[in-house]
Amino acid sequence: MNWAEFALAVSGVLVLLWVVLLVRRNWAWSGLYASIGLLIAACFNAAAPVRGIVDPDYVGYTFGLASSQAGIGVTIIAGAIFLFCATSAMLAVSRQAGRSLWLVAFTCAAMLMIIGVPTVRTLFQDPAANAIQFGEYLTIPGLVASGILIVLLTLPFAVGAVWASRAATRGME
């Protein structure tokens, strides 16, 4: 099976649903930015949960601090990241206040720790050491990867954790 095609198909469905929610225009700018980061994280993890359990040649999984050897561990870890990020991306783009945004706040805080902290740490130690790897198909190295990781997979989670916490609190008043 071509796992890149599988990931693109799953990501395509996810992005289509996200666009439907986006055009309703019931979002805040902070929530939209957080949602973009969450959507990207979900798309990056679209194939790993299935591949971890069905592909005997899969070498394993690493996404920031989250990692596992091949097998059920990949399915559990990558599957949880995919489900939480996909769900939170949809919530963040569809609501401005409410208790469901606590899930968005939790997911953003967790993702900030899982991918944001190692990205920032590597950025300060050796900016060229960051890399984005899509299985064996594509690797984006160095400073380009660092910039992408900061703008798309670090800052959105910091913004989202604060925004979602405030919006969830306002929804409880």
Helices and strands as residue ranges (DSSP letters): H 3-23, H 29-44, H 48-54, E 61-63, E 66-68, H 72-94, H 101-111, I 112-116, H 117-125, G 127-129, E 131-134, E 138-141, H 142-153, H 155-171
